[in-house]
Amino acid sequence: MRRALPGFCCAVLFAGMARGQEVVAVLGSDIRPYQDAFESFKKELGIPVQSIIAQGDAVALPRGTRIVAAFGSRAAQVKYPSHIQLVYGMAPAGGVRDDRYDHPPVQVEMSPRMEDILQRLLSLQPSLRRLAVLWSSPARADEAGQFQTAASGKMTVLSIRIRDVSELSDKLREIKGSADAIWLLADPFLITADNFDIIKQFSWSNSLPFYCPTEGLVNKGATASISSSYQEIGKTLAVVVRDIQAGVDSPAQVFPAGMQVSLSRASAERTGLKVSDQELGRVEKLKP
């Protein structure tokens, strides 16, 4: 047995290396969020994985690559060979064309499942019955509709599309008295510094809690965010890749299992949101 053990270990090592070589990670850049997600990805996958920084619309993949885990919109939009199984995350713009590939790409969403978001909102604000969801880009129409479907039986979702920034203030005045809170979709066409300030001031002036999908906006004055961490997204990417390696079919859209809540005490006070001590104890990031 002692003689066989080194050879057995080498066989296991080489098998792990071979599996690792078929998976390559492509990062949109070397910024910290992508690096954090990638480190979590490697830890969960448990095998060596090479990473490449996307420099343009094409990437030179190592020979034998079968699966690409892409982090960020730039990495997801690279034109990979058609045989590649693409799994991508941290790409809020979305929109990878399925017809480029032999196997449909799999997207790991940035946010938790909408049913879970709504349930956590109700925990923060039990009186919530009418939620105004703000969005602008046509690409966000489906997401807004999914909010309405997920809310069925729990609350009413008012889908408010801001077609032009000039109508933002008027649209906000229309929901005064008809909504108990605001949810801002992760819509880059709507989330600008000026627009965010208008929404924030409206929520503060009208005691209307203002929720969003990213922690950074809580630092700027939103009441709370419900999101998935970069580490959780990386972990979920690894789970999808592992399933594909095992021959398990994956849906085209996968949601991270974990979520984290960031809450601003100052904004909660300004908007009249009174969070119970029990719920405060569940908040992952409590800000002044």
C-alpha positions in Angstrom: 0.0 0.0 0.0 2.8 2.4 0.8 4.3 1.9 -2.7 0.9 2.6 -4.4 0.1 5.7 -2.4 2.5 8.2 -4.2 1.2 7.0 -7.6 -2.4 7.3 -6.4 -1.8 10.8 -5.2 -0.2 11.8 -8.5 -3.1 10.4 -10.4 -5.5 12.4 -8.3 -3.4 15.5 -8.7 -3.2 15.1 -12.5 -6.9 14.5 -12.7 -7.6 17.7 -10.7 -5.2 19.6 -13.0 -6.9 18.3 -16.1 -10.3 19.3 -14.8 -8.9 22.7 -13.9 -7.3 23.3 -17.3 -10.7 23.0 -19.1 -12.0 25.9 -17.0 -10.7 29.4 -17.5 -11.8 32.6 -15.7 -11.9 35.8 -17.7 -12.2 39.1 -15.7 -13.4 42.3 -17.2 -10.6 44.1 -15.3 -8.4 43.7 -12.3 -10.6 45.8 -9.9 -11.2 44.5 -6.4 -14.8 43.3 -6.8 -13.8 40.9 -9.7 -10.8 39.7 -7.8 -12.9 39.0 -4.7 -15.5 37.1 -6.7 -12.7 35.1 -8.5 -11.0 34.2 -5.2 -14.4 32.9 -3.9 -14.9 31.0 -7.2 -11.5 29.3 -6.9 -12.1 28.3 -3.3 -15.5 26.8 -4.0 -14.4 25.0 -7.2 -11.5 23.5 -5.4 -9.2 23.1 -8.4 -6.5 25.4 -10.0 -8.1 27.9 -12.4 -6.2 30.2 -14.7 -7.4 33.8 -14.9 -7.2 36.2 -17.9 -8.0 39.9 -18.0 -10.1 40.8 -21.0 -8.4 43.5 -23.1 -10.7 43.7 -26.1 -13.5 41.7 -27.8 -11.3 38.6 -28.1 -9.3 36.5 -25.7 -6.6 33.9 -26.4 -7.8 30.9 -24.4 -5.5 28.0 -23.4 -5.8 24.9 -25.5 -8.4 22.5 -24.1 -10.6 25.2 -22.6 -14.2 24.0 -22.5 -15.8 26.3 -19.9 -15.3 30.1 -19.4 -16.4 31.8 -16.2 -16.7 35.4 -17.1 -16.7 38.2 -14.4 -18.2 41.5 -15.6 -19.9 42.7 -18.7 -16.7 43.2 -20.7 -15.7 39.6 -20.1 -19.1 38.3 -20.9 -19.3 40.1 -24.2 -16.0 38.7 -25.5 -16.5 36.6 -28.7 -15.4 33.2 -27.5 -15.3 30.1 -29.8 -18.8 28.6 -30.4 -18.0 25.4 -28.5 -17.3 27.2 -25.3 -19.8 26.9 -22.4 -20.1 30.4 -21.1 -21.0 31.0 -17.4 -21.1 34.7 -16.5 -21.9 37.0 -13.6 -21.5 40.6 -12.3 -22.9 41.8 -15.6 -25.8 44.1 -14.8 -26.2 45.1 -18.5 -26.7 41.5 -19.4 -27.6 40.6 -23.0 -25.2 37.9 -24.2 -26.4 36.5 -27.5 -27.3 32.8 -27.3 -26.9 32.2 -31.0 -23.1 32.7 -30.7 -22.7 29.4 -28.9 -23.5 25.7 -29.3 -24.7 25.6 -25.6 -26.8 28.5 -24.2 -24.8 30.7 -21.8 -25.7 30.7 -18.1 -26.0 34.0 -16.3 -25.6 34.2 -12.5 -27.7 37.2 -11.4 -26.2 40.0 -9.3 -29.3 40.1 -7.0 -31.0 37.4 -5.0 -34.3 35.8 -6.1 -37.1 38.4 -6.2 -39.3 36.5 -3.9 -36.5 36.5 -1.3 -35.9 40.3 -1.8 -39.6 41.0 -1.2 -39.7 38.8 1.9 -36.7 40.6 3.3 -38.3 44.0 2.5 -41.4 42.9 4.5 -39.2 42.0 7.4 -37.6 45.5 7.4 -41.0 47.2 6.8 -43.9 45.0 7.8 -46.4 47.7 6.8 -45.2 47.6 3.2 -48.2 47.0 0.9 -47.4 49.1 -2.2 -43.9 49.2 -3.7 -43.0 51.6 -6.5 -40.3 50.0 -8.8 -38.4 52.6 -10.8 -36.7 51.8 -14.1 -35.8 53.3 -17.4 -34.1 51.0 -19.9 -36.2 48.7 -22.1 -33.9 45.9 -21.0 -35.3 46.3 -17.5 -38.9 45.7 -18.5 -38.8 42.0 -17.8 -37.2 42.5 -14.4 -39.9 45.0 -13.4 -42.6 42.5 -14.6 -40.9 39.7 -12.6 -41.2 41.9 -9.5 -45.0 42.2 -10.0 -45.3 38.4 -10.5 -43.2 37.7 -7.4 -45.2 40.1 -5.3 -48.6 38.4 -6.1 -50.4 37.8 -2.8 -47.8 39.8 -0.8 -48.1 43.4 -2.0 -48.8 45.6 -5.0 -45.9 46.5 -7.2 -46.3 49.8 -9.2 -44.0 49.5 -12.2 -42.9 53.1 -13.0 -40.8 53.6 -16.1 -38.9 56.8 -16.5 -38.6 57.2 -20.2 -36.8 60.5 -20.0 -34.9 62.0 -17.1 -36.9 65.2 -17.5 -40.0 63.4 -16.3 -38.4 61.9 -13.2 -39.8 64.6 -10.8 -43.3 64.4 -12.2 -43.3 60.6 -12.0 -42.2 60.7 -8.4 -45.0 63.2 -7.5 -47.5 60.8 -9.1 -46.6 58.0 -6.6 -46.9 60.3 -3.6 -49.7 58.8 -1.5 -49.9 55.7 -3.6 -46.7 53.9 -2.5 -45.2 52.9 0.8 -41.7 52.6 -0.4 -39.5 52.8 -3.5 -37.2 50.2 -5.1 -34.7 51.4 -7.7 -33.7 48.7 -10.2 -30.0 48.4 -11.1 -30.5 50.5 -14.3 -27.4 52.4 -15.5 -29.6 54.6 -17.7 -31.5 55.8 -14.6 -28.9 55.8 -11.8 -26.9 59.0 -12.3 -25.7 61.3 -9.6 -28.4 63.9 -10.4 -31.2 61.4 -10.7 -30.2 59.6 -7.5 -30.2 62.9 -5.6 -33.7 63.7 -6.8 -35.0 60.3 -5.7 -33.2 60.6 -2.4 -34.6 64.0 -1.6 -38.1 63.0 -2.6 -38.0 59.9 -0.3 -36.6 62.0 2.6 -39.2 64.8 2.1 -42.1 62.4 1.9 -41.1 59.8 4.5 -40.9 57.1 1.9 -38.2 54.5 2.4 -35.9 54.1 -0.6 -34.4 50.7 -1.3 -31.8 49.6 -3.9 -29.8 46.6 -5.0 -26.3 47.9 -4.2 -24.6 48.8 -1.0 -22.8 51.7 -2.5 -26.1 53.6 -2.9 -26.8 53.2 0.8 -23.5 55.1 1.4 -25.0 57.9 -0.7 -28.3 58.1 1.1 -30.6 55.2 0.2 -32.4 53.7 3.1 -31.3 50.1 2.6 -30.0 47.7 0.0 -30.6 44.0 -0.4 -28.0 42.3 -2.5 -25.6 39.4 -3.0 -22.0 39.9 -2.1 -19.3 39.5 -4.7 -18.1 36.4 -2.9 -21.5 34.9 -3.0 -21.7 35.5 -6.8 -18.3 33.9 -7.3 -19.4 30.9 -5.2 -22.5 30.5 -7.3 -20.5 30.7 -10.5 -18.4 27.8 -9.2 -21.4 25.7 -8.3 -22.8 26.1 -11.9 -19.4 25.2 -13.4 -19.2 22.1 -11.2 -22.6 21.0 -12.3 -21.7 21.4 -15.9 -18.6 19.4 -15.4 -20.7 16.7 -13.9 -23.1 16.7 -16.8 -26.0 18.4 -15.0 -28.1 20.8 -17.0 -28.2 24.3 -15.7 -31.0 26.8 -16.2 -30.2 29.9 -18.2 -30.6 32.1 -15.2 -29.3 31.3 -11.7 -29.7 33.3 -8.5 -27.1 33.5 -5.7 -28.4 31.8 -2.6 -27.1 34.2 0.0 -28.0 37.8 0.5 -26.9 40.7 2.6 -28.7 43.8 3.9 -27.1 47.2 4.4 -29.1 49.8 6.3 -28.5 53.5 6.9 -29.7 54.6 10.3 -29.7 58.2 9.3 -31.8 57.5 6.1 -34.1 55.2 8.0 -34.8 58.0 10.4 -35.3 60.6 7.7 -37.8 58.3 5.9 -39.7 57.3 9.1 -38.6 53.6 8.8 -38.7 52.0 12.3 -36.8 48.7 12.2 -37.4 46.3 15.1 -34.5 45.4 17.3 -34.8 41.8 16.2 -34.5 42.8 12.5 -31.6 45.2 13.2 -29.8 42.2 14.7 -30.2 40.4 11.3 -28.8 43.4 9.3 -25.4 42.4 7.9 -24.1 46.0 7.5 -25.5 48.7 9.7 -24.3 52.2 8.8 -24.6 55.4 10.8 
